Amino acid sequence: MENLMVGNLEPEENVLPEWFEQTSDKPYTRHNYKLVYANNQSIVFESWEELRNEWWNAPSQFVSHVEVLDIKQSKNQKGFK
């Protein structure tokens, strides 16, 4: 079976957007993160950085997986839905 690559194989600079606009300096707060251990205990973190720190510092045999949890937004709050 022959492997065929489909699509535009131009250099990366032609694939990425020409510009990026930052719309807010506020921290991204749409999710919490739940670190689940192999013994089914878990810890919920409010930031990805805190979760990542715990994940990397825990022995791999004790960590099972991470769940991304939506934060319930108040009805008066604006933003993406």
MDTraj code that builds the backbone (N, CA, C; nanometers):
import mdtraj as md
import numpy as np

residues = "MET GLU ASN LEU MET VAL GLY ASN LEU GLU PRO GLU GLU ASN VAL LEU PRO GLU TRP PHE GLU GLN THR SER ASP LYS PRO TYR THR ARG HIS ASN TYR LYS LEU VAL TYR ALA ASN ASN GLN SER ILE VAL PHE GLU SER TRP GLU GLU LEU ARG ASN GLU TRP TRP ASN ALA PRO SER GLN PHE VAL SER HIS VAL GLU VAL LEU ASP ILE LYS GLN SER LYS ASN GLN LYS GLY PHE LYS".split()
xyz = np.array([
    [0.0837, -0.1171, 0.0000],
    [0.0000, 0.0000, 0.0000],
    [0.0881, 0.1234, 0.0000],
    [0.0614, 0.2141, -0.0889],
    [0.1420, 0.3344, -0.1033],
    [0.0912, 0.4443, -0.0092],
    [0.1832, 0.5077, 0.0646],
    [0.1463, 0.6201, 0.1519],
    [0.1458, 0.7483, 0.0707],
    [0.0325, 0.8130, 0.0633],
    [0.0216, 0.9394, -0.0073],
    [-0.0097, 1.0498, 0.0916],
    [0.0618, 1.1620, 0.0804],
    [0.0332, 1.2771, 0.1655],
    [-0.0584, 1.3695, 0.0871],
    [-0.1675, 1.4078, 0.1502],
    [-0.2654, 1.4927, 0.0849],
    [-0.2622, 1.6299, 0.1499],
    [-0.2729, 1.7349, 0.0707],
    [-0.2799, 1.8700, 0.1256],
    [-0.1599, 1.9531, 0.0851],
    [-0.1609, 2.0754, 0.1315],
    [-0.0557, 2.1701, 0.1008],
    [0.0624, 2.1461, 0.1939],
    [0.1776, 2.1171, 0.1400],
    [0.2949, 2.0881, 0.2207],
    [0.3937, 2.2039, 0.2191],
    [0.3413, 2.3261, 0.2079],
    [0.4249, 2.4445, 0.2085],
    [0.4902, 2.4619, 0.3452],
    [0.5946, 2.5444, 0.3540],
    [0.6575, 2.5709, 0.4849],
    [0.5577, 2.6260, 0.5856],
    [0.5908, 2.6101, 0.7118],
    [0.5010, 2.6450, 0.8214],
    [0.4520, 2.7891, 0.8167],
    [0.5346, 2.8830, 0.7737],
    [0.4933, 3.0231, 0.7739],
    [0.3750, 3.0484, 0.6804],
    [0.3510, 2.9619, 0.5859],
    [0.2367, 2.9771, 0.4964],
    [0.1110, 2.9124, 0.5529],
    [0.1238, 2.8323, 0.6569],
    [0.0114, 2.7615, 0.7147],
    [-0.0470, 2.8384, 0.8336],
    [0.0374, 2.9043, 0.9092],
    [-0.0061, 2.9765, 1.0285],
    [-0.0750, 3.1081, 0.9915],
    [-0.1634, 3.1589, 1.0774],
    [-0.2283, 3.2867, 1.0511],
    [-0.1248, 3.3986, 1.0408],
    [-0.1592, 3.5017, 0.9661],
    [-0.0665, 3.6128, 0.9481],
    [-0.0604, 3.7025, 1.0711],
    [-0.1629, 3.6986, 1.1561],
    [-0.1656, 3.7840, 1.2750],
    [-0.2431, 3.7174, 1.3865],
    [-0.2180, 3.7642, 1.5061],
    [-0.2909, 3.7173, 1.6231],
    [-0.3238, 3.8389, 1.7071],
    [-0.4481, 3.8510, 1.7487],
    [-0.4897, 3.9651, 1.8285],
    [-0.5287, 3.9180, 1.9677],
    [-0.4620, 3.9738, 2.0684],
    [-0.4965, 3.9420, 2.2069],
    [-0.6090, 4.0345, 2.2484],
    [-0.7181, 3.9780, 2.2974],
    [-0.8356, 4.0586, 2.3308],
    [-0.8494, 4.0858, 2.4794],
    [-0.7684, 4.0201, 2.5632],
    [-0.7806, 4.0403, 2.7076],
    [-0.6510, 4.0003, 2.7764],
    [-0.6180, 4.0739, 2.8822],
    [-0.5038, 4.0375, 2.9659],
    [-0.5454, 3.9568, 3.0883],
    [-0.6765, 3.9372, 3.1039],
    [-0.7280, 3.8630, 3.2186],
    [-0.6929, 3.7151, 3.2046],
    [-0.6752, 3.6446, 3.3175],
    [-0.6461, 3.5015, 3.3101],
    [-0.7632, 3.4235, 3.2494],
    [-0.7311, 3.3154, 3.1827],
    [-0.8317, 3.2285, 3.1232],
    [-0.8962, 3.1470, 3.2346],
    [-1.0267, 3.1632, 3.2536],
    [-1.0916, 3.0993, 3.3691],
    [-1.2185, 3.0240, 3.3301],
    [-1.2210, 2.9594, 3.2169],
    [-1.3409, 2.8866, 3.1762],
    [-1.3434, 2.7435, 3.2268],
    [-1.2304, 2.6943, 3.2775],
    [-1.2249, 2.5548, 3.3204],
    [-1.1543, 2.5394, 3.4540],
    [-1.1929, 2.4356, 3.5248],
    [-1.1161, 2.3826, 3.6357],
    [-1.0614, 2.2490, 3.5881],
    [-0.9654, 2.1951, 3.6605],
    [-0.8992, 2.0728, 3.6181],
    [-0.8961, 1.9749, 3.7345],
    [-0.9411, 1.8541, 3.7098],
    [-0.9484, 1.7514, 3.8133],
    [-0.8417, 1.6458, 3.7858],
    [-0.7498, 1.6319, 3.8796],
    [-0.6460, 1.5299, 3.8707],
    [-0.6949, 1.4083, 3.9468],
    [-0.7089, 1.2965, 3.8764],
    [-0.7595, 1.1728, 3.9359],
    [-0.6419, 1.0768, 3.9531],
    [-0.6310, 1.0261, 4.0734],
    [-0.5238, 0.9318, 4.1051],
    [-0.5703, 0.7883, 4.0813],
    [-0.4762, 0.6963, 4.0768],
    [-0.5060, 0.5550, 4.0502],
    [-0.5976, 0.4947, 4.1563],
    [-0.5989, 0.5494, 4.2784],
    [-0.6850, 0.4978, 4.3845],
    [-0.8225, 0.5667, 4.3857],
    [-0.8545, 0.6392, 4.2783],
    [-0.9812, 0.7111, 4.2579],
    [-0.9988, 0.8342, 4.3457],
    [-0.8991, 0.8729, 4.4225],
    [-0.9047, 1.0022, 4.4893],
    [-0.8747, 1.1095, 4.3855],
    [-0.9173, 1.2333, 4.4133],
    [-0.8942, 1.3389, 4.3154],
    [-0.8769, 1.4739, 4.3837],
    [-0.8165, 1.5665, 4.3107],
    [-0.7991, 1.7052, 4.3547],
    [-0.8421, 1.7937, 4.2389],
    [-0.9182, 1.9003, 4.2682],
    [-0.9601, 1.9952, 4.1651],
    [-0.8725, 2.1200, 4.1761],
    [-0.8201, 2.1628, 4.0622],
    [-0.7351, 2.2817, 4.0550],
    [-0.8059, 2.3891, 3.9743],
    [-0.7831, 2.5142, 4.0110],
    [-0.8431, 2.6258, 3.9383],
    [-0.7565, 2.6723, 3.8228],
    [-0.6308, 2.6309, 3.8192],
    [-0.5444, 2.6729, 3.7083],
    [-0.4702, 2.5523, 3.6509],
    [-0.4429, 2.5613, 3.5219],
    [-0.3695, 2.4565, 3.4529],
    [-0.2281, 2.4451, 3.5087],
    [-0.1680, 2.5579, 3.5426],
    [-0.0315, 2.5564, 3.5947],
    [-0.0221, 2.4789, 3.7260],
    [-0.1192, 2.4976, 3.8153],
    [-0.1196, 2.4242, 3.9417],
    [-0.1351, 2.2742, 3.9172],
    [-0.2262, 2.2379, 3.8275],
    [-0.2463, 2.0962, 3.7964],
    [-0.1201, 2.0365, 3.7363],
    [-0.0618, 2.1078, 3.6418],
    [0.0578, 2.0571, 3.5745],
    [0.1719, 2.0352, 3.6740],
    [0.1859, 2.1267, 3.7686],
    [0.2890, 2.1128, 3.8707],
    [0.2665, 1.9859, 3.9530],
    [0.1442, 1.9611, 3.9948],
    [0.1128, 1.8402, 4.0724],
    [0.1347, 1.7144, 3.9879],
    [0.0900, 1.7187, 3.8619],
    [0.1039, 1.6037, 3.7714],
    [0.2509, 1.5638, 3.7569],
    [0.3370, 1.6620, 3.7318],
    [0.4783, 1.6311, 3.7088],
    [0.5511, 1.5890, 3.8352],
    [0.5018, 1.6310, 3.9506],
    [0.5689, 1.5965, 4.0761],
    [0.5158, 1.4688, 4.1405],
    [0.4044, 1.4171, 4.0919],
    [0.3488, 1.2923, 4.1467],
    [0.4123, 1.1727, 4.0743],
    [0.4425, 1.0649, 4.1474],
    [0.4929, 0.9436, 4.0811],
    [0.3910, 0.8929, 3.9783],
    [0.4369, 0.8547, 3.8621],
    [0.3481, 0.8190, 3.7506],
    [0.2537, 0.7027, 3.7833],
    [0.2938, 0.6111, 3.8697],
    [0.2067, 0.4983, 3.9013],
    [0.0863, 0.5395, 3.9860],
    [0.0888, 0.6611, 4.0445],
    [-0.0216, 0.7072, 4.1278],
    [-0.1224, 0.7923, 4.0517],
    [-0.0859, 0.8439, 3.9350],
    [-0.1728, 0.9351, 3.8596],
    [-0.2484, 0.8572, 3.7530],
    [-0.3786, 0.8763, 3.7465],
    [-0.4606, 0.8084, 3.6468],
    [-0.4859, 0.8975, 3.5261],
    [-0.5563, 1.0107, 3.5469],
    [-0.5909, 1.0966, 3.4337],
    [-0.6330, 1.2350, 3.4830],
    [-0.6571, 1.3251, 3.3847],
    [-0.7027, 1.4609, 3.4127],
    [-0.8382, 1.4802, 3.3467],
    [-0.9302, 1.5439, 3.4185],
    [-1.0608, 1.5792, 3.3625],
    [-1.0705, 1.7311, 3.3569],
    [-1.1185, 1.7821, 3.2444],
    [-1.1406, 1.9255, 3.2284],
    [-1.2858, 1.9537, 3.2646],
    [-1.3060, 2.0424, 3.3620],
    [-1.4396, 2.0717, 3.4131],
    [-1.4816, 2.2124, 3.3716],
    [-1.6007, 2.2252, 3.3147],
    [-1.6528, 2.3576, 3.2828],
    [-1.6877, 2.4307, 3.4109],
    [-1.6608, 2.5604, 3.4129],
    [-1.7013, 2.6433, 3.5254],
    [-1.8382, 2.6994, 3.4920],
    [-1.9312, 2.6890, 3.5845],
    [-2.0650, 2.7457, 3.5628],
    [-2.0524, 2.8975, 3.5615],
    [-2.0946, 2.9592, 3.4508],
    [-2.0884, 3.1041, 3.4375],
    [-2.2186, 3.1668, 3.4854],
    [-2.2086, 3.2832, 3.5480],
    [-2.3303, 3.3532, 3.5878],
    [-2.3978, 3.4102, 3.4637],
    [-2.5273, 3.4291, 3.4689],
    [-2.6022, 3.4761, 3.3522],
    [-2.5673, 3.6192, 3.3145],
    [-2.5126, 3.6960, 3.4083],
    [-2.4769, 3.8353, 3.3809],
    [-2.3388, 3.8492, 3.3181],
    [-2.2635, 3.7416, 3.3154],
    [-2.1274, 3.7461, 3.2646],
    [-2.1279, 3.7375, 3.1127],
    [-2.0468, 3.8211, 3.0486],
    [-2.0383, 3.8212, 2.9029],
    [-1.9222, 3.7345, 2.8587],
    [-1.9265, 3.6939, 2.7344],
    [-1.8173, 3.6141, 2.6812],
    [-1.8718, 3.5022, 2.5948],
    [-1.7857, 3.4072, 2.5611],
    [-1.8259, 3.2950, 2.4775],
    [-1.9220, 3.2051, 2.5518],
    [-2.0097, 3.1399, 2.4791],
    [-2.1046, 3.0453, 2.5377],
    [-2.0821, 2.9083, 2.4801],
])
top = md.Topology()
chain = top.add_chain()
for i, resn in enumerate(residues, 1):
    res = top.add_residue(resn, chain, resSeq=i)
    for name in ("N", "CA", "C"):
        top.add_atom(name, md.element.get_by_symbol(name[0]), res)
traj = md.Trajectory(xyz[None], top)
